[in-house]
């Protein structure tokens, strides 16, 4: 039964990749990005216009999406000093395979799994997949280099990326965390819930209170 579950999990990952390839080819590539849409405005105002033509300012897009959607928002980026890190891999890139697993190795059950001494149980923990490329090292190099600000668009900030997010959020160079929240209606949004999710990545709650930007200074990602 255990072996069957491991095999099925691998098949699930392959089916996800197959599905996403069809979406990227048939939907994303053909879609038209609304120039008046909120996400497009955020990219233009916060990233493209603010950072372009200034070599002293750099921006790293830490992309958790397997597709190349972000490249359509950035465009050619000829005047933008930037890089894109496909931290969880990239479709159709054999040298950057997609990572589909769990990244909370500080969970209280993880040590128990390690102590079972059955390597197959570790196959889908993200750490071992990160070692296949230099993506994680590029991220560490960026955050170790100088002070940085974080802007979150779309990421759930859940525990599936706990070690990675804790490393970035709690880093001494992290100055601010700005949440671009989802406005569900005129009166409801997910900003409050996002702050709760983010809090789970902080051992130092004083640091958390210092770096998270209050909602009055944040923007929603959608038009209501």
N, C-alpha and C positions, 0 to 999 in steps of 0.2 A: 504493500500500500504506500509506503514512504517513497519508494522509487517511482511509482506511478504518479504521485503528486508532483515530484520534481520534474519529470518529463512533461507533464501537462503544463506546468508553469513555464517551461521553456517554449512550448508550443504557443502559449498565450502571448508571450513576448514577440514571437515571429508573426503572429496574426495581427498584433497591434501595429507592427512596422509595416506590414503589407497594407493595412487599412490607411495608415497615415500617408503612405506613398500615393495612394489613389486620391486622397483628399488634397495633398499638395499639388498634384498634377492636374486634377480636374476642377478644383474649386479655388484654392488659394492663388494659383498662378493666374487664373482668369478673373479673379475678383477685382473690383475697382475700389481702391481705398478712398473713402469720402474725405475730400480736402477740408470739409467743415466739421468732421467728426472730432470728438474730444481727444481720442488717442492721437490722432494726427496732429492736433493742435499742441498737445503735450510734447510730442517729438519735435515739432517745429520750434516752439517757444523755449523749451527747457534744454533741448539738446542741440538741434541744428543751428539755430540762430545764436544761442548763448556761447557755444563752444567754437564755432567755425572761425577761421582766420585768426586764431589765437593759439600759437604753438605752446604756450605755457599751460594751457588747459587741456587735459586729456580725459577721455571718457571710455569706460569699459562697459559694454553691454554683456551682462552675465545672463545668457539665454538658457532657460530651462525647457524651452520648447524644442521639439525635434525638427520642426519644419523651418523653412527660411522666411517666414512671414516678416520677421524683424527687418530683413534686408529691403523689403518693399517700403517700409516706413522711412528708413534711413535714406533710401535712394542710392545714388552713386557715392555720396558722402565725400566728394572731392575736397571740400574745404574743412572737413571734420577730422580732428586728430583723435582717432578712435580705434578700438578693436572689438571684435565680437568673440566671446568665448562660449561655444556650444558645450556647456558643462556636462550635459547629459547625452552628448552625441548628436549626430546629424544624419538625416536620412540620405541614403545613396552614397555614403562615405565609408568605405571599408576601413580606412585608417582612423575613423572616429565613430565607432559603433555606438548605437543607442544604449543607454543605461536604463534599465527598467527593474527597479528593486527598492530596497529600504535602506535608509541612511541614518538610523538612530542606534549607533553602537554603544550609547551610554544607557540604553534601556536596561532595566534590571534583569531582564531575561536573556540578554545577549551573552553574558558571561556563562550562563548555564548552557547555552547553545554551543559556545566554544568548547566547554568542558566535555561535551559529548564526543569530541574528537572525530566527528564525521564531517569531512570537508564539504560534502554535497549540501549540507545545511547552510553553508556560508556562501554558496554560489551566487546568490542574488542580493547580497549586501553590497551597497554601492562602493565602499572603499576599494574592494578588489578590482572593480571595473575602472575606477579612477586611475589605477596604476597602468592602464593600457595606453594612456595618452599623456600629454603634458598639460592638459587643460587645467587641472587642479593646481599645478605648480605655477602656471601663468597667473591664476587668481591670487595665489599667495604672494607672488612677486609684486602684483599691483597693490595689494592692501598693505604690504610691508614698506612700500616705497615712500609714501607721504600721506598726509591727512586726506580723507575722502568723505564724501557725502553719498548717501544711498537714497535712491528713488525706486519705490516698488510699484510695478504695474502688473497686476494679474496673478502674482504668485500667492498661493494660499498661506504660505509661511507655516505649514503644518510640520509635524514631527518626522515625516519621511525624509526631510533634509536637515535634520536637527544638528548633526555635527558640523556640516558646512555652514549653515546659517549662524550657529553659535560662534564659530570661528570669525565670521565677518562682522556680525553685530557687536560682539564684545571686544573687538580689536581696539587697541589703544588709539589707532588712527581714525576710527570711525567717529565723525563729528555729529552727523544728523541722520535720521531715518525718516523719510517723508513717504507717506502712504497715499497713493492715488487710488481711492476707494471706488467701489461700485455703488452707484446711487440707484437703489431698487425702485424707489418712488419719490415723490416730492418730500416725503417725511421720513423715509427709511433708507439707510445705507449700511454697509458692512464695516465701516471704519472702527467702531467699538470692538467688534469681534476680531478684526485684524490685530488690534493692539493686544488682545488677550492671547492670540496665537503667537505673536512676536515675544510676549513676555516669557513664554516657556523656553526660550532660547537664551535667557539671561539668568546667570547666577547672581550677578550684581544688579539688584533692582534699582539702586540709586543711579547707576549708569543708564539703565533703561529709561528712567524718568527724565534724564537729562537729554538723551539723544532723539527720542521720538518727538517729531514735530506735531504740535497741536492741530486739530482739524481745521481751525480757522485759516491756517496757512497752507492747507492741502487742497487738491483738486480732485473731482470725480473723473472717472474715465469715460463716462457716457453722458449723452444729452438726455435730459428729462424735460 
